[in-house]
Amino acid sequence: MIEETQTFLLDVFGWKIEIHEPTFEAKLGRVCKELGFLELDSCVKSLKDLQKDAKTLQAFSREFSVGETYFFRDLKFFDYFKSVVIPQIVQKNERKLSVWSVGCGSGEELYSIAMILRESIPNIDEWNLFLLGTDVNPEAIDKAKKGVFTQFSFRQTPQWYKSYFKALDGKFEISSKIKKMVRFKYHNAIDEPYGCLPPDSLKFDLILIKNVLIYFDKQKAKTVVNSLFGVIKEGGYLATTPAEYGGGIFDFPNSLRSPDGYLVQKLSRPNEEIAVLQEERQIFKTVIENVLESEPPSEPEPKQPKPAPTEDKYDYYHKALKSVKEGDVEKAKIFFRRALYLDKDFVMAHVVLANVLKKEKKFESAIKHVDNAKAKLLTLEPQDVVELSGGITASDLLAMLDAIKGDAFE
């Protein structure tokens, strides 16, 4: 009886349910009672004929799905989303964004995304947003739509979130300006995704499937991930957790994985964008090898040229990286300094420019940029991901730069 029900759950939901037998039977008993069966045996024997029955699917999903979630669960992911993904989206200057939270439960994950977007993008109300949350549990979807939560959902929530909630009879209701940014609907993750696609592009900038696949059979999980990866835009991301990343489930050609395993970026072919990202993620090895401290002769730093008003620091930074790769060091220095003119606290511009200057034996200028980078890092939270660093935290980069002290120049 249990084995037949496990097969039903695997075929219909993709779940590989292995729990204590009395607990399993108790859950099954509640489902069968809801469906009007007096005996478990007759209920189980009927499952093959009920695989597409909505009432049956909803009863099993309510009882056997795991709805554990809370706001800002996995802070590392949300740091990466804020410091890496959002700047890349903003840089496109398209003012549109599509995000899908698969297995969203009662909606805390998607609401967290919406709050970060509102905090990070001042003109977010002018954007074309498609923020979708789906779940196989209809009760969870109903709760997500209502947007009312208990204190239990705020176990790991930054203080700034409070402005987005109001107290309501011992609970907390999310503000209408956040609620109107999102939408929720019923969807079984093993079904085809086409009923969930954004209407304008039919593909997503970001899909989150976090703490979902741990309950799936491996083959079912791979099938689901392949399907989701197919509806991600070029340059978009598929987010998971490090615990779910293994087993080859997220292995795709021409894709890049963030260092901590939280995101896989889709890139359709090897191109300049991949080269830039790979260079960004190798920067730290370069820093340790090449940006060292010594007692160099004094030299003046060239005056920073004023940048053209139509370009931003990201344009100049990526042009600088491209120039370094092409061997045009003088042009690279110009672009780095233009980026720093626009943002004197641009950590990665300081770090890579320091490396360039060190190779030219302009040691004092190189050290000055290292010190500027360290000064900015000290103002960040240790777990903050450094912008355009490929996922390295402020504490890790600071430790790398601190380790330089005492070493000698080659």
N, C-alpha and C positions, 0 to 999 in steps of 0.2 A: 504493500500500500504506500509506504513512504517512497520506495524506489520509483513507483509509477508517477507519484506527484512530483518528485525531483525531475524526472524526465519531462513532464509537462512544463515545469518552470523553466527548464533549460531551453526547450523548443520555443516557448512563447515569449519569454523575457530575456533569455540568454544567461540567466542566473544559475550559478552552481551553488546551491544552498546545502551547506553541511553544518547543521546545528544539532544540539542534544535532542535525542529522539522524543522524550516527553514534551519538550518545547515545540518540536515540529508538529506532533500530533495535536497539541492544544491549538496551534495556529490553524491547522487544517480543519479541526472541528468547528472553529468559529466561522471559517469560510463556508463550510458545507451547511451549517445551520442558516447562515445568511441566504444561501442559495435555495433553501427549502428542503434539504435532504435530512432525513431522520437518521441515516446510517452512513458511516464513513465509506464503507465498501461500495455502496451504490453511487455515492458521490464521485469517488475516484474512477469508477468504471465509466462514468459519463464524461470524463474530462476530454477525451478525444473528440467528442462531438461538440464541445463547448469552447474550442480554442479561439473562436472568433466572436464569441458571445460577449457583448460589452459589459453586462452585469458581472459575469464570471471573471473577466480580466480585471475589473475594478476591485472586486472583492479580494482577489489574490494579491494585487499590487498594494492595497492598503495593509494587508496583514504581513506580507513577506518583504516588502521593500524597506530599506533602511533610510530614514529621513533625517539623520544626524547632520545638522548644519548650523552655522552661526555667522554673524557679520564678520568680514575680514578674516575668515579662516585662511590660514597659510599666508602670513604677512609678507613672506619673501616674494611670493607671486605678485601680490598687490604693489610692492615696492618696484618690482621689475616692470609691471604694467604702467605705473606712473612715470618712471624715469626713462624707459626704453621704448615701449610700444606707443604711448601717447605722443611723444615728440616726433616719432616717425610718421604717425598719422597726420599730425598738424602740419608737418613739413610738406605734405602733398598739396596742401592748400585747396582741398576739395570740399571741405566742410561736410563730410558725411562719414558715417561709421556704422558698421553692422557687427553685432556681437550675439552669439548664441550660447546660453548656459544649458547644457544637456544634463538632465538629471538634477534640475535646480532645486528640488525639494520645495520648501516653503518660501524660496525666493531671496534669501539673505545674500547669496553670492552675486546675483544680478543687481540687486539694490546697492551693494557695495561698489560695483563697477560704476553705476550711475552716479553715486555720490562723489567718487574720485573724479569722474569726468566733469562734474559741475564745479568741483574745487580747482581743477587744473586748467579748464578752458573757459575763460570769462564769457565768451559769446556762444556758449553751448546751445542756447535757445535758438540760434540761427542755423544750427546744423541739422542735416537730415539724418536722424538717428533711427536705427532698427535694433533695439535691444530686446532679445527674445529669451524667455525661460521656458523650458518644457520638462515635463515629468510624467511618469507612467502612473503616479498616484493622484487621482482626481481630488482627494481631500487636501493634499499638499498644494495643488494648483489653486484651489479655492482660498486657502490661507494666504498664498502669495499675492493673489489679486486684492485681498482685503488690506494687506500691509499693516497688520496689527501683531505685535510681538511681545513676548514676555522677557523678563530680565535674562533668561537663559540664553537668548540669542545674542547677548552683548558681552560674551566672555573675553573677547580679544579685540575690543573696539577702541580706536583712538578717541581722544576727548572731543575733537572737532566735530564728530558726528552728531552731537547732541542738538545742534541747530536744525537738524533735519527730522526731528521727532517731537511729538507732543504727548504728554501723559494722558492716558485714557483708562480710567477705572483700574488702576494698578498695572496697566499694560502701556505700550508705547506704539503710537501710530505714526507711520512715516509720512512726510509732508507730501502734499499734492504735486509740488513741482518735481519731486523725484518719482512719484508714482506714475505721472503722465509720461515719463521718459521710457517706461518699460511696458512689456506685454507678456502674458503667460498663456500657455495652451497645453492641452494633453498631447503627449507623443511618446510612443514606445521607441526606445533608442535603437532597437534592432530593426525597426522599419526603415524604409527608404526616407531620406531627408527632404524630399522635394516639396512636401507640404509646409515646410518651415523656412523656405528661402526668402530673403529680402526681395521685394518686388522690383527694385530698380536695377540691381546687378546680378541677382540670383546666386551671389557668393558672399562669403563672410570675411571680414578683416580678422576676426578672432572667434574661435570656438573653444569653449571650456568643457572638458569632460573629466572632472576631478572627483576622486573618491567615489567613482561609479564602477569602473572596470574591475576593481578588486573583488566584486561579487560575480564577475562574468567568467564563464568558460573561456579558455585562452583563444580557441578558434573563433568563437563568437565575438570576443573582444577585438580580434584582428579585423574581422569583417566590418564591425561597426566603425573602427578607426579609419579603415580604408575608405569607407563611404563618406565619413566626415571630411577627410583630407581632400576628397574630390570636390568639395563645395567651399574650399578656402581660396581666397584670391591669391594670386602671385604676390609674395611679400607678406602675406598674412600669417597668422599663428594658430597653432593647435596647442592648447594648454592642458597639462595633466599634472600629476604629482610624481616625484622621484620614485615612490614605491610602485607606481603603475607603469613606469617607463620601460622596464626591462622586458626580456623575452622576445625582442625583435618586433614587438607590436607597433612601435613608432618608427621603425626603420624605413625611410623613403629615400630614393635617389634625389640628389640636388636639393637637400634640405639641410638646415642648420639647427643644431640643438643648443639651447642656452646652457651655460656651464653647470647650473644647478639642476638641470633636468626638468624645469618647469614648463618650458615652451619649445616647440619645434616650429621653425619658420619654413614656409614653403617657397621654394625658388625653382622656376621651371627649367632653367638651364644655367650652366656656369657663365657668369658675366661679371661686369665690373662691380655690381652690387655685392656679389659674393666675395670678390677679392677685397673690397673695402671692409666688409664685416670680418673676414678672416684676419685682416691686418689689425683691426681694432682688438680682436681677441688674442692676438700675439703680442700686443703692445707691452704687456707686463714682463714677459721674458726679455724683451728688448731693454726695458727700463733697468732691470736687475743687471743685465750684461753691460750696458753702455752708459747709463747716467750715474756716474760715481762722483764722490766728493773728494776734493783735493785743495791745494793752496795755489790757485792759478794766478797769473798776472791780471791786473785790473784792466778793464776795457769798457768803453761806453756801450750802452744798448742803443741800437738805431731807433729813431723816432718812429712811432707807430703811424702808418699812413691811414688817412681817413677813408673808410669804405664807401662804396657806392650805396645810395639810399635804398635801392631796390632789392638788395640781397641781405641775407641774414647770416648769423654765425654758423649755422649748419652748412649752408652753401660753401662758405669759405673753408670750413674744417674739412669737408669731403674733397674739395678741390686741392687742399694742401696735402691730404693723404695720397691723392692721385699723382700730384707732382713729385712727392717723395718716391713713389713707386717708379715713376718715369725718369728719376734721376735729376730732375730740375729743382735743386735745393733752394736756389734763390727765389724762385717763384713760390715754393712751398713756404718759405719764411714769410713772404709777403702775405700769403693767405692766412697763415696762423696768426699773424699780428693783427690782421683785419678782424678775425674772429674774436681775438682778445680785446680789441678796441670796443667791440659791441658788448662783450661780457668779460670783464677782467677776472671773473671767478670761474672761467671755463676750464675745469680741471684737466680734461684730456688734451686740450690744446696746449696747456702749459707742459704736460708730461711729454708729449711727442715733440714739441718744439725744443724742449730741453735735450732730447736725444739727438736731434739734428745739430744743435749748437755744440754738443759735446764732440760729435764726430768731426766738426770743424775746429776743435780745440779751443772753442770760445767758452772756457770752463766757468768763468764767473757768471756769465749770462745764463748758462745752462743751470747752474745751481740756484740762481734767482728764480727761475721758473719752477724748479722742483720745490723750493720753499713756498712759492705762491700756491702751488697745488696742495701742499701739506696744510697751509693755513686755512684753505677753504675746506679741506677734508675734516679738520678739527671742529668745524661748525656744524657738521652733519651728524645725524644719528648713526651709531656704528653699523646698524643693519641696512642703512640706506644704500641702494644700488647707484653707483656713480654713472652719470649720464654718458651714454655712448661707450661704455666700458665693456660691453658684452656680458654684463651681469655681475661684475665684481663689486663687492660691498666697500663702503668707505673705510671700515676698519681693516679689511684685507689690503687695500691699496696703500693705506697709511703705513701698515706694517712693512710692506715691500719697500716703500720709500725710506722709512726709518732704517731698514737693514742696510741701505746703501752707505750710511755713515761708517767711517772707519776703513772702507775699502780704498784701494789705490787705483789711479787711472792706468789703463793699459798703455 
